[in-house]
Amino acid sequence: MKIEGVREKKLVVNGHNRGNLTELLRDDEGLLEKFGQASLSVTYPRIIKAFHWHEKQDDLWFMLNGNAQVVLYDLRKNSKTHKTTQVVYMGELYEPILLLIPKGVAHGYRVLGEKPATLLYFTTQSYDPKNPDEKRIQFDDPEIGFDWTTKNR
């Protein structure tokens, strides 16, 4: 089930004989209510970075390389999808997307495969080290109850 307010934008890769071009984000799409900051994060294979959430900012994620299992959990009490979990796979093996994660939705990811994953993300607020808008939840929190192990298909 998709979480209310989470949006995926399928990206179009325009290839030509010299390489390709992909537009990630445009100011006329309405994905971000405003621009705050752009950041780049590299995470090593088999690492789980989860969970955290924000009260004030939305996140917009793009996996530059590597692959990840992204897990979202809706903490917003007034949301139609409160306490819903959503899983999204991002990276080189998957169709390229931008993933909008609204404020109040806990999020984290596990790097899949044998190479690091590089995440480029945009936020609607700049990071304030004196008052960070980042609340933490353990990756194995029993309320979320997500099983991070890989299942055989």
Residue pairs with C-beta under 8 A, 6 or more apart in sequence:
1 81
1 84
1 86
2 81
2 86
3 72
3 74
3 79
3 81
3 84
3 86
3 105
4 74
4 76
4 79
4 80
4 81
5 79
5 100
5 102
5 105
6 72
6 86
6 99
6 100
6 101
6 102
6 105
7 31
7 99
7 100
8 88
8 97
8 98
8 99
8 100
9 29
9 31
9 97
9 98
9 100
10 95
10 96
10 97
11 22
11 23
11 24
11 95
11 96
11 97
11 98
12 22
12 23
13 20
13 21
13 22
13 96
14 20
14 21
14 22
22 96
24 62
24 98
24 120
25 31
25 32
25 60
25 98
25 122
31 60
31 98
31 100
32 58
32 60
32 100
32 122
32 124
33 58
33 124
34 124
35 122
35 124
36 57
36 122
36 123
36 124
36 125
36 126
37 122
37 123
37 125
37 126
37 127
38 120
38 121
38 122
38 123
39 120
39 121
39 122
39 123
39 127
40 64
40 118
40 119
40 120
40 121
41 118
41 119
41 121
42 116
42 117
42 118
42 119
43 49
43 66
43 68
43 109
43 111
43 116
43 117
43 119
44 111
44 116
45 111
45 113
45 114
45 115
45 116
46 110
46 111
47 110
47 111
48 108
48 109
48 110
48 139
48 148
49 108
49 109
49 110
50 71
50 106
50 107
50 108
50 109
50 110
50 137
50 139
51 71
51 73
51 106
51 107
51 108
51 136
51 137
51 138
51 139
51 141
51 144
52 106
52 107
52 108
52 134
52 135
52 136
52 137
53 75
53 103
53 104
53 105
53 106
53 107
53 134
53 135
53 137
54 103
54 104
54 125
54 133
54 134
54 135
55 103
55 104
55 133
55 135
56 103
56 124
56 125
56 133
57 103
57 123
57 124
57 125
57 133
58 100
58 101
58 102
58 103
58 123
58 124
59 100
59 101
59 107
59 121
59 122
59 123
60 98
60 99
60 100
60 101
60 121
60 122
60 123
61 70
61 90
61 98
61 99
61 101
61 119
61 120
61 121
62 90
62 96
62 97
62 98
62 99
62 119
62 120
62 121
63 90
63 91
63 92
63 117
63 118
63 119
63 120
64 118
64 119
64 120
65 91
65 92
65 115
65 116
65 117
65 118
66 91
66 92
66 111
66 112
66 113
66 115
66 116
66 117
66 118
67 89
67 90
67 91
67 92
67 93
67 94
67 111
67 112
67 113
67 117
68 89
68 90
68 91
68 109
68 110
68 111
68 112
68 117
68 119
69 87
69 88
69 89
69 109
69 110
69 112
69 148
70 87
70 88
70 89
70 90
70 99
70 107
70 108
70 109
71 85
71 86
71 87
71 107
71 108
71 109
71 110
71 144
71 146
71 148
72 85
72 86
72 87
72 88
72 101
72 105
72 106
72 107
73 83
73 84
73 85
73 86
73 105
73 106
73 107
73 144
73 146
74 81
74 82
74 83
74 84
74 85
74 86
74 104
74 105
74 106
75 82
75 104
75 105
75 106
76 82
76 102
76 104
76 105
79 104
83 143
85 144
85 146
88 97
88 99
89 112
90 97
90 99
90 109
91 112
91 117
93 113
101 107
106 137
106 144
108 139
109 117
109 119
110 148
111 117
112 150
125 133
127 133
137 144
139 148
140 146
140 148
